[in-house]
Amino acid sequence: KGSESRWVNWWESLIQWIYEEMVEPNFEGKYAKKAAPYFLSLFFFILFCNYLGMLPGMATATGNLAVTAGLAILTLILIIGVGFIKQGPLWIYKGTVPHGVPFVLGLCLLWPIELIGLLIRPFALTIRLFANMTAGHVVILIFLYLIVMFNSYIVGIGSVVGSLMIYALEMLLVAWLQAFIFTTLSAMFVGSSLHAH
């Protein structure tokens, strides 16, 4: 039986949505429940930071490279940790080079490429979240700077309307979407390390 509180039901449905859409498709049944707390924490942390940055006078933490890099490094540590635990210490080679490739070819050519690919994942996560959260704020500042630059009421009205539209877009879509994308990609990367290439 569910709660009579709409607030509690809303949170339960949101948590269930995150679990079913982001975590469960990337993990087998028993591992999904073990992985869920990390990805739920990741999603809500990013979402909270994104909305906190929308308040007047506040800056979004996800618009800081140190924060986004820290989240991406946590995901990288989890990727490597899960790979070592589930596939053993040779995972760094066996889990990245496809089965059946001659050892010399795999070691000299494919393994360095796959290793670079593994290290690029957190870099891509870092830049994607940082750039998307910073871009909206920069566009709003540019719209507002147009008022000062042209010193015109017509441009001022257009700039304020444009700023409000970008702000509404960030509030309704971008904050959620970036939390969703970062969490989903992290779950995909970690889930892929459960199995060999």
N, C-alpha and C positions, 0 to 999 in steps of 0.2 A: 504494500500500500504506500502510495506517495504521500508527500507532505501536503498539508493544506496551504502552506505559504507559497505564493507565486514566486517569491524571491528564491527560495530554496529549490523549487522545481526548475526555475530558469538556470541556476547554477548546475544542477544535476544534468540537465539536458545539454548544457554547454560542455561539461566534462565528458559526457557520453559521446558527444559529437567529435571532440578531439581524439578520444580513444578509438572510435570506430573509423574515423577518416584519416588519421595520421599515424597512429601507433599500430593498430591491429593489422593493416594491410602489409606492413613491413616486417612483422615479427610473427613467429609461430605462437599458438595459443598460450603456452605457459610462459614464454619469454615476453609476451606483450604486457602481461600484468606486472612483471618485474621492471620493464622499461617505462611503463606509464608514468610513474612519479617524476622521472627526469624530464620527460617531454611535456607533461602538464606544467611543471615549474618553469620550463623554458618558454612555453607559450604565454603563460600569464605574466611572467617577468617582462617579456618584450612588449606585450600589449599594455601593461601598466606603465612602462617607461614611455611608450609612444603617446599614450593619452596624457601623461604628466607633462610631456613636452608641449602639449597644445594649450596648457594654461598660460595666461598672460604673465610674462616675466620669468617663465620657466624655460629650461632647455631640455630637450629630449636626450636621455642617456644613450639611446641607440643612435644618436647622431654623433657619437664620440667613438673614434676608431679603437680606443683602448677597451671600451665595453664590448663592442661587437667582436673584436679580436679575442677577447677573453671568453665569450660564449662559443666562438668557433673553435678555440683551442680545447675547451671542455669537450666539445663534440669529437674532435680529433683524438683526444685521450680515450674517449669511450669507444671509438672505432677500433683503435689499436688494442685496447684492453679486451674488448669482446672477441676480437680476432684471435688474440693469444689464448684466452680462456677456452673458447669453443674449438679452435683448430690446432692448438699447440704452438710451441715456440717457432716452428718453421712456417707459421702462417704468413709472415711477412714476405716469404717467397712463394710458397705453395698457394696461398690464398689470393695472390695477385697475378701470377702467371698461369695462363690456361693450361689445363691438363693435356698431355701429349706433345707439348712443345719440347724439342731437344734441349737438354740442360744448358749447353754452351750458348745457344741462341737465346734461350730464356734469360740466362744470367747476364749476358752482354748487351742484349738489345731490349727485350720486353720488360725485364724487371726494373731497369732504371726509368723507363717510360711510365710504367705503372706506379712506381714509387713517387715520381714527380706528380702524377695524377692524384695520388692519395694526399700529397701535401698541398696541392692546389685547391682541394675541396674546402678547407677552412678559410683559405684566402678569398675564394669566391663568395662564401657565406658572409665573411666580414665586409667586403666591399659592397655586396648587394644590399645588405641591410643599412649600412652607413649611407650609401649614395641615395637610396630611396627615401630615407627619413630626412636627409639634409636637403634634398632637391626641392621638396614642397616648401620648406621654410625659406629657401633662397628665392624661389619664385614669388612668394608673398612679399619679401623684402624688396625685390625688383619692382613689383607693382606699386608699393608704397613710395619707393624712391622716385618713381615717375611724377608724383605729385610735386616733390621738391624741384625736380629737374625742369618741368614745364610750367610750374606755378600758374596752373589754370584750373578753374572750377570744373570744366567739362572733363579734363583728364583726371582730375581728382575723384570725381564721381565714378568714372570708369575704372580707375585704379582700385577704389574701395570695393566696388562690386566684384571686380576680378579677384581681389584678395579674399573676400568672403566666400567666393565660389571655390577657390583653391583650398581654403581652410575647411569648408564643408566636405570637400572631396577627401581631404586628409582624415577628417574626423570619422566619416562614414565608411570609407573604403580602405585607404592606405594603411592606417594603423592596424586594422584587422588582417588585411592581406599580407603585410610584411611579417606579422607574427605567424600566420598560417604557413607562408612559404618557408621561412627559416626553420620552423619546427618540422614541417613535412620533409624538407631536404635532409635535415639532421637525422630524422628517423630512417629515411631511405639509406643514407650512408652507413649508419650504425647497423641497420638490419642486413645490409649486404655483406657485412663482415662476419655474419653468422655462418655463411657458407663459402666454400672455395669458389674461385672464379669459374 
